[in-house]
Structure formats: structure tokens, C-alpha cells
Amino acid sequence: MHKALGLVALGMVGMLVQTRADYVVKRYEFTRTAPAPNTKYAQGSIEHHCILFNGNNPVSVVGTYGMYGYFEGSFKLNDKKALINWYETSTTSDGKLKPTVGSGWIVYNETFDFLQGGIGGSALTGSYGTFVTLAANSGTLKIDSTNTAAAEDFSKNCLLARSSTSVSWESRMGTFLPSTTANYFSAGGTLDERQKMQALASTYWKSEQGENNICVNHLNVNAKYKYTYSKEEADNTIKAGDVETGTYGADSIALKAAAGDGMVGTWKAETGPVKGSTGTNLYLVQPGANGAQLLGFYCAVDDKNVRTGCYNELYSYSAAETCSGAGFNRPGLLGSLVLAVVALAMAR
């Protein structure tokens, strides 16, 4: 696989109504106090947390960790605790790569420069007491949505985007309603419901990096890719301009996250300079200035499936995939449905 890779105030007697200006997204970068497992690169222990604030109150959070995992969730009302869902491809105890989802909790301190958390099982709902505590993290505020460079930063680090500056960050993350209970998203669904793909089903994505043909029927993923290496990726084995083709694992998880539909799983090179190599991938459909885009990461692994490096990827929506013919044996969802969902992503 390839190696490189943000309401107008209404006057009301006796009441103060929050304005859109009260909402701001801040990205904090956290570093684990203990190295992340199965990683051999500096970014493996780095987490990016994009938090939506209403005044001083956190509302929701979207983020990534190690450039291989994605999480999103909501805060308890007037609290610094957030319940999240997470998605990644894990290296199991017996050395295999396995797409995995689960729930977790994060407890931030008052200044949001330190956190502790934990992870649960495969269920996407739960209570704080059911999780195994993770290593503590120390963090730094890197940028907020008042900065003109924030949009590009959020896209790269949190896989969070919007179609234009006229679209508020509140509208992109405000659907993650704060809850008065310990349950995840008050409007959330079951694991099965969240894995039914829409915006990725039967789609073709393209950029200078390559192409992605993705077909999904309910939870089944049937997808392939084509990639052209850049000069920044060249080494003793790979030359600039080398082309690789491959497939994504059939056990990849098609996820329907609150911030956008996506996919987490594995890839395998079928042709090219590193034929036979494998690794992990994570993609999320997000709105863009010129239409829907596919943001994500891929990771290379060694012979023990330990990650040796992870890199950004970016593709633009090109067309509906027919999901028939060579390499596609599972029928995808109707192209008209896909176009409607992608059009919705473009407008957000």
C-alpha cells in the first residue's frame, strides 16, 4: 500500500440567548504518557481532539488517534465527561489485523490540557463504570475555529470538514447533543444501524494520489484501489510514478458515524513494487468546497502487523460505482440513493 500519504442573537426580555459566535471548535493535541501499543512511529502516541464549545461548555468532540483510529461523542450536560464511539483496525494478541469498534469515555480537566479515559466492548452505548482505564494524556491547545487556517487543520487532523465558511461548525457538530445521562448520543442508534453504509455505497473516488472503487451491501465491503507513488515516497523499493493496485479486506467495517459515513479495515497490494504487503485504512466522507470528499489515513505494517507509519489520504467524489463486473461480485446499493446522500454531504 502507499507509504506517503465551523444564530443570530434574538432579543428576549429577561433571557440571554446564545449566539452563533458563542460556538467555537478548538483542537487539542494530546500525547500519551505511555506509548501506544503496536506502533513504531512518533504519531502513534498522538491524539487530536476537535471539541465544540458553547461559551465555556463543551458540547461534542470529534478526533483521531495515531493516524489509524477515529472517535466522536458528546459531553454530559455541564460536565467535562464525554462518551464516545471509536473505530480502528487493531492488532490482536495473536498478531492479526482486525477492524474493531467500541465505546469509551473521556474525562478532561478544567483547562482541557490533561485527560484520562477508558474503552469498553463492542457496544456503542454504556456507562462510565464499564470501561477499562487507559493511560493518561497531556495536551496543548493548537488552534481554534476563529483562525483562518482552522478548516484545513481540522480536515487533516480530525477528519472534520465543512463545505464553506457559510456553514457553521455548530451545524456540523451540534447534532451530537449533550446528554443528561451516561448514554451515548441521545439520538444515537444501535451498532448495526450505524454500520449501514450510505455515502460510501457504490462510489468512485479520485485524486492525484489514486482511485478508490467502493461497493457496500449492508455490512459487506467489496472495494479496490489504485495508487501512484510520489517522489516523497520513493525508497530503495519504490520509485516516483510507480503504480500499485489492491483490494480492501472483505471484513472491513462500513460505519455510519454522526459526523459522516466511513470505512475502517485493511488493504492488500495485488500489484506494484510492494506486491503482497498489507496494512490498515480509515476513511470518512466529509463535505468539501467542490463536493463530497473522502478523508482518511492508511498505515503500513511490518511482518508482525505492528504499524510502522501512517499517512493522510484525500479523494474527491467522482461518480457512482456500478458495482458490477470484474472484481465486484456483491451488488451495491442503488446509485440514485448514493447520489442523493453525497449531495447532502456536499451541502453540509
N, C-alpha and C positions, 0 to 999 in steps of 0.2 A: 504493500500500500504506500501511498505518497508520504513523504517524510517532512515536507515543509509545512508546510501549510502556512417628554414629558407631560368659573361661576361668578359670574359677575355677582358682586355683593347686592343683596336685596335688603333695603331698609325696612326694619320691623321694629315697632315700638317695644322697648323693654327686652329685645333679644339681640344677640350678636350672631350673625350668620357667617360661617367660614367662606372665604373667597377662594377662587382657584389659586391665587397667589400664595395661599397658605399651604398648598401642597408642593412638596419638593421631594425629589428622589436623590438619595445620597449613596455613593458606592464606597463601601469599606473593604479594605483588603486585609484579610486575616492570615496569619501564619501559625500552623500547628506547632505546639510545643514538643510534640513527638512526631517523627517522620511518618508520613502516610504509608500504609503497607503496600507492598508490590509496586513501588515506584523507584526509579533510578534517575530522576531529573529534578531540577530545582523547583519547577512549577507544581510538582506533585503534592507539595505540602501547602500550597497557596489556595485560599478560597476568596471568591468575590461575592459580596452581599450587596445587592441593589435594593435599598429599603425606601418605601414610600412613606413619607411623614405628612400628617395633617397638623400643622403647627409643630409642637414638640412630641406629638403622639405618633408612634409607628403604627401603620395600617397593614402593610403587607411586605413580603420580601421575595425576590427572585435572585437566583445566583447559580454559580458553578463552583466546582472544586476539582483541583488537579488537572483541569482541562479534559476531564473524562466523565464528570458527574454533573447533573443538573438538579436543582431543588427549587421549590416555591411553596409559599404558605402564607398564613395570616396570623396576626397577633391577637391575643386575648385583649378585650377592651380595657383600655387604660392600664396596660401591663407591658412588660418588656419580654414576655414569653411568646414565642411563635411556634405553632405546629406546622410541620412541613411534610411534603411528599418528596422523595428523592428517586432518581433514576441513574443507573450506571451499569457498566459491564464489569463484573467482579472477577477476580482470580480466586477460584475455590481452593479449599485446603488440599485437594488432590491435583492442583495445577491446571485446571481447565478454565476457559473463559465462559462466563455465564451472565447474560443480561438479567438484571435484578432491579426490583422496585421495592419501596418500603416507605415507612413513615418515620418521623423523628420529631424532636423538639430542640429548640434553641433558646437559651436564656442569656440575654445581653445585660451588661451592666448599665448604669445610668448614662454614661458617656459614650456607649457603643464602641469602646475600644478593647473590650475583653468579652469573651463568651465561653459558655460551656454548653454541651448538648449531648444527645444520645440518639440511638437508632432503634427502631422496632422491627417487627417482622414484615411480612409481605402485605399486610392490611394497610390501607391508606387512611384509616382513622384510628384513634386511640386516645389514651390519657397519659399524662406526664409520667405516671409511675410505672409504665410498662416497658420503658426503654433502658438499654444498656448505655451507661455514661461513656462518652467519648473524651478524647484528650482536649484540654482547654486550648483556646486560641487567643492570640493577642492581635489587635488590629489597628489600622490607621485610616482616617477619612481621606480618600484620594480625590474625589471630585463630586460635585452635585449638579443638578439639572439646570441651575442658573448659568452654568458655564457653557459657552457655545460649542465646546468640544465634547460635551457630555454624551450626545447621541451616538457618536462613533465609539466612544469609550464603553457605554452600556452594551452596545451591539457586540463588541469584541469580547468583553469580559463576562457579561451576564446573559448573553444571548437574548437581549431585550431590545426591541426596536419599535418605532412608530413611523407612519407613512409621511408625516410632515410636521412642522412646528405648530400648525393649527390644531393638531391632535394633542390633547393634554396627556401627561404621564398618568394623571389620575384616572383617565378613561382606560388606559392600558392596564393599570394595576388595581384600580379601585373596585373591580369585581371580586377581589379577594377580601370579602367582608370580614371585619373584626368580629370575633365571636365572644359571647359572654360565657361560653362553656369551654371545655377542653377538647371539643371535637374540631376536626379539620374543616376547612371551608364550609360555612353554614349552608352554602348552595352546592356543595360537592356531591359527587356521585360515587358509585362503587368502583372497585378496581376494574371489573370487566367493562363497565360503561366508559371509563376513562381510557381504556385501551382500544376502543373502536376508532379507527383512523378515518379522517375525513380529508383534511387539507393535503395529506400526502398520498392518498389512494389514487393510483393511476396517474402519476405525474412525471414529467420530464423536466429536469433542472440543468442549467448550463452556465458556465463561466469560463474565464481563461484557465482555471485550474482543471476543468474537465466537465464530465457529464454524469448525471445520476438518473437512472430509469427505475422508478419505484412503483410496485404494484402491491396492493394490500386487499385481502378479502377477510373481513372481520379481524382476527388476531394474526393471521398468517402474512408474512412478509416475503415477497419474491422480488429481489432487486439486484441491479448490476450497475457497475460504474466504469468510467473510462477516465484516465488521468494522465496529464502531460507534466513531466517534471520540469522545474525551473532551474536556472543556474545556481540559485541559492541552495538547492537540494542535492546538487552534484557531489559525488564522492568517488571512491575507488570503484564502485559498482555501477553507479548511476551517472548518466550524462544528461546535461540540459537538453530537453527535447525528447527524451525517451518517453515512450507511451506505455502505460500499463492498463490492463483491463482486469476486472474481477467481479466477484459477487459478494452480496451481503448474506449473513447467516440466516437460514430459514427460521431459527428460533429468536430472531430479533424481535424486540417488543415494540409494537405500534402504540404509542402513548398519546392520550388526549389530555394535555396539561391545560391549566387555566390560562396561561399566557400564550399557548399555541400548540398545535399538534406536532408530533415529532416521532422520532425513532431512536432506539438505543440497541446496540448489538455488536456484531463482529463483521470483519471483512476478510476476504482471502484473494490474493493476487493469482489470477489464472494465466496471465501472460505478462511479459515485461522483464526488466533487469533483475527483479527480486521475486520471480515466479515462485509460488508456493508459500510465501510469507503471509502472515496474518496479523490481526490486531483488533482494536476496538473503535467504535464510532458512536457519535451522538449528534443528532440533528434536531432542529426546531424550526418550524415555519413561522416567519415574522413578516409584518408589513414593511414595505420599503418605499422610497420616493418614486421608484419606477415600477412598482408592483410587488407581488409577494417574493420573498427571498428565503433561502434555506441557509440558516446559520448553524455552525457546529464545530466539532473537533474530531480528529482521529488520532489514535495512538499507535505507535509501533511497539512491539513486544519482543523479548528475547525467547530463547528456546524453552524457558520455564514459564512463559507467559507473564513475565514481570515487565511493566511498562518502562520503556527506555526513552520515550519522548512523545509529546502530544502537541498538536498544531491546529491552528484555526483553518476553517474552510468557509467559503461563501459562494452560493449559487443563486441564480435568478430563475424564476418560473418561466418556462419556455412554452410548454404545450401540455395537453392531456395525453397521457400514455395509453395506447390501445390495450396493453396487457395481453397481447396475443402474439403468436409466432414463436420463433426460436428463443429459448431461454425463459419464456413466460408461460407456464403451464397452469397457473391458478388465475381464474378470471378476477379482474379488479372491479371496483365499484363503477357506476356509470360516469362517463366523462362529464356529462352535464352537471351532475352533483358536484364533482370536483371543481369545475369552473366557477360554480356559484360560491363554494366555500373559499376558493382562492380569491375571488372578487371581494369577499367580505374581509379577508386578511389584508387586502390592498387598501381598503377604506379605513382601517383602524389606526 
